[in-house]
Amino acid sequence: MMNSEMTFFEHLAELRARLLVVFFTIIFFSLLGYIYSEKIIEILLNSSKSSISDFQVIYITTMFMIKINIAIFSGIVFSFPILFYNILMFLKPAFKSNLSFIKVLTFVLFSIFLFLIGILFGYFVLIPTSVNFFNSISLDLLGSVSLNYTLENYLIYLCWILLISSTIYQVPILLLLLAKIGIIDITTLKNKRSYVIIGFFILAAFLTPPDPFSQFLVALPMIILYEITIFIIKFFFKND
């Protein structure tokens, strides 16, 4: 649904302006990420109780590429609030009721909160669990053969876990926005609850080592967030 007060080309111009803001924000934080890449690498390795001396660097250009990857990761993570705010403002005309600045700010702050929770969950739970699991399998299979991981692949793996974990925790925000637009309602969420829970466990199976405890550990927060979303829609969106 488009805002009747804006033409199609005005919407395109707005989209272009917001994309430029997001782009330059990502560039800015990516530059900061590159400058502080060594500290960020140290923090990432601490999540699995590893140090940089535990890994191999094969090619002469590897450290440069690692810093570039860390910079891009940092740019995406730290520019998330600006990205979400601009997405929300661009979609504002599609909402059924007027979205005041206070409501926009509430959405943004709630989204940032969930994003941080997702990062922390990935850092303190998913990374140690998955790394320990795969290390144990490798040691069982290889016996006395030493494990020689490359620093680049290891860091990419850690970054992907954090990005996936933080993205998963945005599910309540997505559902709230869909409810605000009018695509879904409280009845739909309640009727589809069993299917959604199964979907969460399937998703958890892809993101965790193949053991029931790890899958439950990932699926449980998603189920809780889903129920919280239903509660919020029921009691705070009833007048929309």
Steps between C-alpha positions, in 0.01 A plus 500: 500500500647834399453832667243690292685825570811379318544406136681189381813698411494674837504157661797405285679818600431427866625143458817625332564750779452240772719246320776760479473570873523128577786453253715778645421383853623151415812648338569711811469210743691272263792742510487500879480121490812485287689733734406293805497164319771347718303571817180367340683181394620455856146542635361250248764239583432541871147368442646152441792548741745507211798719421642609168802274552270195469441561128680505170536778247584345162517781246684829518177691433297310759531750785393784272193304386421410861503868593274579204251229607507625859444854375193396297366301795548800730336733249189282481471446875556856618291661225201277579306769696530746211406228250190396692390859563515584129315181405229584751466858383480395135226246581313742724225581241410129485386483862128487570517774761725799537845409629612782727863580573464346847378172348781503243753560776346219705526260207862599439603468865322165535669377182843612622438328833412172328795538263738534794341203676550297183867603479557409865315169460715410200819611676449328835285200400505408131870552430637306801246220450562456128880537522526246784279258311695515174832487683392188687398330176828592333706371791305174506554448129858617473640359821848641547491718186512868588225737393627785285223746427556805284433829674297635208250213480468483877418871533253487210325212677477700825369810320232300320380346827467846656318642197261205481432508873431875502277468192292223658426726794340748260207262439278677758567835330406352161177357643414828672551692177287253304228535762527878488465496121205260524649195327465279808293519817484342844273220380745397227792493743307283747369259236844455342682462832568126465638539147721789607643302792585212267662750266710638786632154584580434134684831481684421824608167352671686214673747731627268771692175538277194448416436864158556663631722781657757265190507279275552801734771629456697177131426438382588851585875484329524160185339641505737798543799268208378289275484805615845610412631154148358529465669840618836363265486201207400719536771762673786321363481145138440586403859426679518162 
